[in-house]
Amino acid sequence: MPAVPPVPSADRSAWPQLVYEDWRDTCETLHLWTQVVGKIKLALMPRVNHWWGVALYVTGRGLTTSAMPVRGRMLQIDFDFIDHRLVLRTSDGRSGSVVLAARPVAEFYTDVMEKLRALDAEVHIWTMPVEIEGAIPFDRDRTHTDYDAGAAQRFWRQLVQADRVLNTFRARFLGKCSPVHFFWGSFDLAVTRFSGRTAPQMTRGAPNTGAWVMQEAYSHEVSSVGFWPGNGGYGRAAFYSYAYPEPPGFAAAPVQPAGASYDKSLAQFLLPYDAVLEAPSPDEAVLTFAQSAYEAAADLAQWDRAALERR
């Protein structure tokens, strides 16, 4: 059997710098825009375990819903962070677009709904954002208006690097594993491994999100790793890893590389993005973090690693 070639790594220049405080307002606006599009996918797609069917995916130009069924056709909605447009296409060759520029969320929402109607793909969604404290319904939100095109593009380029490396990590697992996907509710990129065992019922909730939503997401034991741009309570970009249920001793595990630590308030291991940028190999830093955090969770919870991992 031929040897598997090594996965090419990117040097540090491929990993863009982006300080969360410098683009916080744009991040909040973009988070809400992705929720508008994500809720359209939620309305159109069949329900898949752990809400995998509603996530967005990183593309060579931005983020996509992938193809969604609507009235006997397919609809796809793409965020293009190179040309800064939201592009809507249907399988019968029709298309429309919305400019990504500084404007109220309410105007963005109205424009997207009008484009859907023009494509004969009208969808009704609940206009209240989820997983956001103090949320304002999309159709009434004139508070969030910022859009820094350069920052949005650098954020997408961060996602490109994170997606690339996390897919390498995902390929090492033979057990049940999620795609590497972008959750618009929490605004983060994640990949999740499963032990195969059921988990205790999740009791933690989220703003404007029913308990049953979280219970579906965490119905089975998981070890998850992902990337936050700075939201989520940490205040700066970081890779994270957590286990549910968290096994005893997890917080004290020797997760690597240097710079990784356990945050008690978030109940997660965090590797600051700055530490990744400073590493000799950012790819190896992220892979080491993902692997060591997973091993801590799997060993302490006694997962059947021999059956679940690719050797």
C-alpha positions as CSV (number, residue, x, y, z in Angstrom):
1,M,0.0,0.0,0.0
2,P,1.6,3.4,-1.0
3,A,2.5,5.7,1.8
4,V,0.1,8.6,2.5
5,P,1.8,11.9,1.5
6,P,2.2,14.5,4.1
7,V,-0.4,17.3,4.1
8,P,1.2,20.6,3.0
9,S,1.5,23.2,5.7
10,A,1.1,26.9,5.4
11,D,3.8,29.3,6.7
12,R,2.9,32.1,9.2
13,S,2.3,34.6,6.4
14,A,-0.9,32.7,5.4
15,W,-2.4,33.3,8.9
16,P,-3.8,36.8,8.9
17,Q,-3.6,39.1,12.0
18,L,-6.9,40.5,13.2
19,V,-7.4,42.0,16.7
20,Y,-11.0,41.4,17.9
21,E,-11.4,44.8,19.5
22,D,-10.5,46.4,16.1
23,W,-13.5,44.8,14.4
24,R,-15.9,44.0,17.2
25,D,-18.7,46.0,15.7
26,T,-18.3,44.5,12.3
27,C,-18.1,41.0,13.9
28,E,-21.5,41.6,15.7
29,T,-23.1,42.8,12.5
30,L,-21.7,39.9,10.4
31,H,-22.8,37.5,13.2
32,L,-26.4,38.7,12.7
33,W,-26.2,38.5,8.9
34,T,-25.1,34.9,9.1
35,Q,-28.0,34.2,11.4
36,V,-30.5,35.5,8.8
37,V,-29.0,33.2,6.2
38,G,-28.6,30.3,8.7
39,K,-32.3,30.5,9.7
40,I,-33.2,30.2,6.0
41,K,-31.2,27.0,5.9
42,L,-32.9,25.9,9.1
43,A,-36.3,26.4,7.5
44,L,-35.4,24.5,4.3
45,M,-33.2,21.6,5.3
46,P,-34.2,18.2,6.8
47,R,-33.2,17.9,10.4
48,V,-29.9,16.1,10.8
49,N,-28.5,14.9,14.2
50,H,-26.8,17.5,16.4
51,W,-28.0,20.3,14.0
52,W,-25.3,19.4,11.4
53,G,-27.8,20.2,8.6
54,V,-28.1,23.9,9.4
55,A,-24.4,24.9,9.6
56,L,-22.5,26.9,7.0
57,Y,-19.3,25.8,5.3
58,V,-16.0,27.6,4.4
59,T,-15.5,28.1,0.7
60,G,-12.8,29.6,-1.6
61,R,-14.5,33.0,-1.4
62,G,-16.4,33.0,1.9
63,L,-19.2,30.9,3.5
64,T,-22.0,28.9,1.9
65,T,-25.2,27.2,2.9
66,S,-24.6,24.5,0.3
67,A,-27.6,23.5,-1.8
68,M,-31.0,23.6,-0.1
69,P,-34.3,22.2,-1.5
70,V,-37.0,24.7,-2.2
71,R,-40.1,24.0,-4.3
72,G,-38.6,21.3,-6.4
73,R,-35.3,23.2,-7.0
74,M,-32.1,23.9,-5.2
75,L,-31.2,27.2,-3.6
76,Q,-27.7,28.2,-2.5
77,I,-26.7,31.3,-0.6
78,D,-23.0,32.4,-0.5
79,F,-21.2,35.1,1.4
80,D,-18.5,36.3,-0.9
81,F,-15.8,38.2,1.1
82,I,-13.7,39.0,-2.0
83,D,-16.4,40.9,-3.9
84,H,-18.4,41.6,-0.7
85,R,-21.7,40.3,-1.9
86,L,-24.3,37.8,-0.7
87,V,-25.1,35.7,-3.8
88,L,-28.3,33.7,-4.1
89,R,-28.6,31.1,-6.9
90,T,-31.2,28.5,-7.8
91,S,-30.8,25.3,-9.9
92,D,-33.0,26.7,-12.7
93,G,-30.3,29.3,-13.5
94,R,-31.7,32.3,-11.7
95,S,-29.7,34.5,-9.3
96,G,-29.7,37.6,-7.2
97,S,-27.3,39.4,-4.9
98,V,-27.1,41.7,-1.9
99,V,-24.2,44.1,-1.4
100,L,-22.2,43.6,1.8
101,A,-21.6,47.1,3.1
102,A,-22.3,49.2,6.2
103,R,-26.0,49.2,6.7
104,P,-28.6,48.2,9.4
105,V,-29.3,44.6,9.9
106,A,-33.0,45.4,9.3
107,E,-32.1,46.6,5.7
108,F,-30.0,43.5,5.1
109,Y,-32.9,41.3,6.3
110,T,-35.4,43.1,4.1
111,D,-33.2,42.9,1.0
112,V,-32.5,39.2,1.5
113,M,-36.2,38.4,1.8
114,E,-37.0,40.5,-1.3
115,K,-34.4,38.6,-3.3
116,L,-35.9,35.3,-2.1
117,R,-39.3,36.4,-3.3
118,A,-37.9,37.4,-6.7
119,L,-36.4,33.9,-7.0
120,D,-39.8,32.3,-6.1
121,A,-38.0,30.9,-3.0
122,E,-39.7,32.9,-0.2
123,V,-39.1,31.4,3.2
124,H,-40.6,32.4,6.6
125,I,-38.1,32.6,9.5
126,W,-38.3,33.6,13.2
127,T,-36.6,37.0,13.2
128,M,-35.3,36.8,16.8
129,P,-31.5,36.1,16.9
130,V,-30.4,33.1,19.0
131,E,-27.5,32.6,21.4
132,I,-27.0,36.4,21.7
133,E,-27.8,38.4,24.9
134,G,-30.0,41.4,24.4
135,A,-30.9,40.5,20.9
136,I,-33.1,42.6,18.6
137,P,-35.3,41.0,16.0
138,F,-33.7,41.3,12.5
139,D,-36.5,43.3,11.1
140,R,-36.2,46.0,13.8
141,D,-32.4,46.1,14.3
142,R,-31.1,49.4,13.2
143,T,-28.4,49.3,15.9
144,H,-25.9,47.0,14.2
145,T,-24.7,48.8,11.1
146,D,-20.9,48.3,10.8
147,Y,-19.1,46.5,8.0
148,D,-15.4,46.8,7.6
149,A,-14.7,44.9,4.4
150,G,-11.0,44.4,5.0
151,A,-11.7,43.0,8.5
152,A,-14.4,40.7,7.2
153,Q,-12.1,39.4,4.6
154,R,-9.3,38.8,7.1
155,F,-11.7,36.9,9.3
156,W,-12.7,34.7,6.4
157,R,-9.0,34.1,5.7
158,Q,-8.6,33.0,9.4
159,L,-11.5,30.6,8.8
160,V,-9.7,29.3,5.7
161,Q,-6.6,28.4,7.7
162,A,-8.6,26.9,10.6
163,D,-10.8,24.9,8.3
164,R,-7.8,23.5,6.4
165,V,-6.0,22.3,9.6
166,L,-9.2,21.1,11.4
167,N,-10.0,18.9,8.3
168,T,-6.6,17.3,8.7
169,F,-7.4,16.6,12.3
170,R,-10.8,15.3,11.4
171,A,-9.3,12.8,8.9
172,R,-7.5,11.0,11.7
173,F,-10.7,9.7,13.3
174,L,-12.7,6.6,12.2
175,G,-15.6,7.0,14.6
176,K,-18.6,9.3,14.3
177,C,-17.4,12.8,13.6
178,S,-19.0,16.0,12.4
179,P,-17.9,17.9,9.3
180,V,-15.8,21.0,9.9
181,H,-18.6,23.5,9.9
182,F,-19.5,27.1,10.9
183,F,-22.3,27.5,13.4
184,W,-24.1,30.8,12.9
185,G,-25.7,30.7,16.3
186,S,-22.4,30.8,18.2
187,F,-20.4,32.2,15.3
188,D,-17.6,29.7,15.4
189,L,-15.9,27.0,13.3
190,A,-16.0,23.5,14.9
191,V,-15.4,19.8,14.4
192,T,-16.7,17.3,17.0
193,R,-15.7,13.7,17.7
194,F,-18.1,11.2,19.4
195,S,-17.3,8.3,21.6
196,G,-20.5,6.5,20.5
197,R,-22.1,6.6,24.0
198,T,-25.0,8.7,25.1
199,A,-24.5,11.6,27.4
200,P,-26.4,12.9,30.5
201,Q,-29.1,15.3,29.4
202,M,-27.7,18.8,28.9
203,T,-29.2,21.3,31.3
204,R,-27.4,24.5,30.1
205,G,-29.3,26.7,27.8
206,A,-28.6,29.8,25.6
207,P,-30.4,33.1,25.0
208,N,-33.6,32.7,22.8
209,T,-32.8,29.0,22.4
210,G,-35.0,26.2,23.7
211,A,-33.5,23.6,26.1
212,W,-34.3,20.9,23.6
213,V,-32.0,22.5,21.0
214,M,-29.0,22.1,23.3
215,Q,-30.1,18.6,24.4
216,E,-30.1,17.5,20.7
217,A,-26.7,19.0,20.2
218,Y,-25.2,17.2,23.2
219,S,-27.2,14.0,23.3
220,H,-23.9,12.0,23.0
221,E,-20.4,12.2,24.5
222,V,-18.2,14.6,22.6
223,S,-14.8,16.1,22.3
224,S,-15.0,19.2,20.3
225,V,-12.4,21.6,18.9
226,G,-12.9,24.9,17.1
227,F,-12.1,28.5,16.4
228,W,-13.7,31.6,17.9
229,P,-12.9,35.0,16.3
230,G,-13.1,36.7,19.8
231,N,-16.8,36.5,20.7
232,G,-18.1,33.9,23.1
233,G,-16.8,35.6,26.3
234,Y,-13.0,35.4,25.7
235,G,-12.5,38.7,24.0
236,R,-9.8,37.7,21.5
237,A,-9.4,35.1,18.8
238,A,-8.6,31.6,20.0
239,F,-8.8,27.9,19.3
240,Y,-10.9,26.1,21.9
241,S,-11.5,22.5,23.0
242,Y,-14.0,21.1,25.4
243,A,-15.6,17.7,26.4
244,Y,-19.2,17.0,27.3
245,P,-19.6,15.6,29.8
246,E,-16.3,16.9,31.1
247,P,-14.5,13.9,32.8
248,P,-12.9,14.4,36.2
249,G,-9.4,15.7,35.9
250,F,-9.9,17.2,32.4
251,A,-9.1,20.8,33.5
252,A,-5.7,19.7,34.9
253,A,-4.7,17.8,31.8
254,P,-1.3,18.7,30.2
255,V,-2.7,20.1,27.0
256,Q,-0.1,21.4,24.6
257,P,1.5,23.5,23.1
258,A,2.9,26.3,25.3
259,G,0.3,29.0,25.6
260,A,-2.7,26.6,25.9
261,S,-4.6,26.8,29.2
262,Y,-7.9,25.9,30.8
263,D,-10.4,28.7,31.2
264,K,-12.7,27.9,34.2
265,S,-15.3,30.5,33.3
266,L,-15.8,29.0,29.8
267,A,-15.0,25.4,30.9
268,Q,-12.7,25.0,27.8
269,F,-9.1,24.8,26.9
270,L,-8.0,27.8,24.9
271,L,-5.1,28.4,22.6
272,P,-4.9,32.1,21.8
273,Y,-4.6,32.9,18.1
274,D,-1.6,35.1,18.9
275,A,0.2,32.0,20.2
276,V,-0.5,30.2,16.9
277,L,0.9,33.1,14.9
278,E,4.1,33.1,17.0
279,A,4.6,29.3,16.7
280,P,7.3,28.1,14.3
281,S,4.6,26.2,12.5
282,P,1.0,27.4,13.1
283,D,-0.4,24.2,11.6
284,E,1.5,22.0,14.0
285,A,0.5,24.3,16.9
286,V,-3.2,23.9,16.2
287,L,-2.9,20.1,15.5
288,T,-0.9,19.6,18.7
289,F,-3.6,21.5,20.6
290,A,-6.5,19.6,19.0
291,Q,-4.8,16.2,19.5
292,S,-3.7,16.7,23.1
293,A,-7.1,18.1,24.2
294,Y,-8.8,15.2,22.5
295,E,-6.5,12.6,24.1
296,A,-7.1,14.2,27.6
297,A,-10.9,13.9,27.1
298,A,-10.8,10.4,25.5
299,D,-8.4,8.9,28.0
300,L,-10.1,10.3,31.1
301,A,-13.5,9.2,29.8
302,Q,-12.2,5.8,28.7
303,W,-13.1,6.0,25.1
304,D,-12.3,3.0,22.9
305,R,-9.5,4.8,21.1
306,A,-8.1,1.7,19.4
307,A,-11.4,1.3,17.6
308,L,-12.1,5.0,16.9
309,E,-8.7,6.3,15.6
310,R,-6.9,5.9,12.3
311,R,-3.4,4.5,13.0
